[in-house]
Every structure is written in C-alpha cells, then in structure tokens.
Amino acid sequence: MPRVKRSTNRRDARRKTLKLAQGYFLTKSKLYRAAQEAVEKALRYAYIGRRRKKREYRALFILRINAGCRSNGISYSKFIGGLKKAQIELNRKMLADLAANEPAAFASLVGKAKAALA
C-alpha cells in the first residue's frame, strides 16, 4: 500500500475543530473525537435555531398585531383580510412595530381595513 502524505491538511482540520470547541466542558474542548462530535451537534442545533428564530419572530409579530387589533375592535384575521382588500402591503414586522409604538397610525390602518371590508 502506498504511503499517503497529508501535508498539513489533517492537522489544520483538527485545529479548526478544536478552535470551534473552545469553551466546551472537559474533554469536549480538549480531545479531538469528543470535540468533533460536540461541534457537529452544535452546528446542527445552530442550523435548526436559525430557522426556528424566524418562526418565533413571526409568531411574536402576529401576537402584537392581534393585541393592537383587539384594542381597536377587530380580529386579526379580519384586519389582515381588510388590508389585502384595501391593497395595503405592509409586512407583519412593520405592522407589529406600528401596533406597539404608533397606536394612532395603527388605528388609521384598522379604519382603512374596516372600510375595505364594508
């Protein structure tokens, strides 16, 4: 069997993994095999978390919009339907910001949505 000369590739890969594992508990930050498993798991959780964060923020936006709608006497679903009929294209992030910080502006949007529904 021929001899394989890996140059610095293997060492570089190990160093990269151990660098990512800095701060992990006990052997997970010191020994390569344990560090590799811990880093792979952490990267999987990070990937899932980036997707979950989007979901959670959308739910928070909807919650804030719904609270603003209820205080103005309309349900969330009717409000969104009214905005679509009125051809007002604001995303939920902006609507949530208006509901929380600009109640007067949000009330005018609710009025426009109600008018479009009627």
C-alpha positions in Angstrom: 0.0 0.0 0.0 1.4 3.4 -0.9 2.3 5.9 1.7 -0.1 8.9 2.0 1.4 12.2 2.8 -1.3 14.5 4.0 0.9 17.6 4.3 -0.8 20.0 6.9 -4.4 19.1 5.9 -5.2 16.7 8.7 -3.6 19.0 11.4 -5.4 22.0 10.0 -8.7 20.2 10.1 -8.2 19.1 13.7 -7.1 22.6 14.8 -10.2 24.1 13.1 -12.5 21.7 15.0 -10.7 22.3 18.3 -10.9 26.0 17.8 -14.6 25.8 17.3 -14.9 23.7 20.5 -13.2 26.2 22.8 -15.2 26.8 25.9 -16.9 23.4 25.8 -16.9 21.3 29.0 -14.0 18.9 29.9 -12.8 16.7 27.1 -15.1 18.2 24.6 -12.7 21.1 24.3 -9.5 19.1 24.5 -9.8 15.7 22.7 -10.4 15.7 19.0 -13.0 12.9 18.8 -15.2 14.3 21.5 -14.7 17.8 20.2 -15.7 16.8 16.7 -19.0 15.2 17.9 -19.8 18.2 20.1 -19.1 20.7 17.3 -21.2 18.7 14.8 -24.1 18.6 17.2 -23.7 22.3 18.0 -23.7 23.2 14.3 -26.9 21.2 13.7 -28.6 23.0 16.6 -27.4 26.3 15.2 -28.8 25.5 11.8 -32.2 24.5 13.3 -32.1 27.5 15.6 -31.7 30.0 12.7 -34.9 28.6 11.1 -36.8 28.4 14.4 -35.9 32.1 15.1 -37.8 33.2 12.0 -40.8 31.2 13.1 -40.8 32.6 16.6 -40.4 36.2 15.5 -43.4 35.8 13.1 -45.5 34.4 15.9 -44.4 37.4 18.1 -45.4 39.9 15.3 -48.8 38.3 14.9 -49.3 38.4 18.7 -48.6 42.1 18.8 -50.8 42.9 15.8 -53.6 40.9 17.3 -53.3 42.8 20.5 -53.5 46.1 18.6 -56.5 44.9 16.6 -58.4 43.7 19.6 -58.0 47.1 21.3 -59.4 48.7 18.1 -62.4 46.3 18.0 -61.4 44.0 15.1 -60.0 40.4 14.9 -56.6 39.7 13.5 -57.9 37.7 10.5 -60.4 40.3 9.5 -57.8 43.0 9.8 -55.3 41.2 7.5 -58.2 40.4 5.1 -59.2 44.1 5.1 -55.6 45.2 4.4 -55.4 42.8 1.5 -58.7 44.1 0.1 -57.5 47.7 0.6 -54.3 46.8 -1.2 -52.1 47.9 1.7 -48.9 45.9 1.5 -47.2 46.1 4.9 -45.3 43.1 6.3 -46.1 41.8 9.7 -42.9 43.2 11.2 -43.9 46.7 10.3 -47.4 46.2 11.4 -46.2 44.9 14.8 -43.9 47.9 15.2 -46.8 50.3 14.4 -49.1 48.4 16.8 -46.6 48.7 19.7 -45.1 52.1 19.1 -47.6 54.2 17.0 -51.1 53.4 18.1 -52.6 56.3 16.2 -51.1 55.2 12.9 -52.2 51.6 13.6 -55.7 52.8 14.4 -55.9 54.6 11.0 -54.8 51.3 9.3 -57.6 49.5 11.2 -60.0 52.1 10.0 -58.9 51.6 6.4 -59.2 47.8 6.8 -62.7 48.1 8.2 -63.7 50.4 5.4 -62.4 47.9 2.8 -64.4 45.1 4.5 -67.7 47.0 4.5 
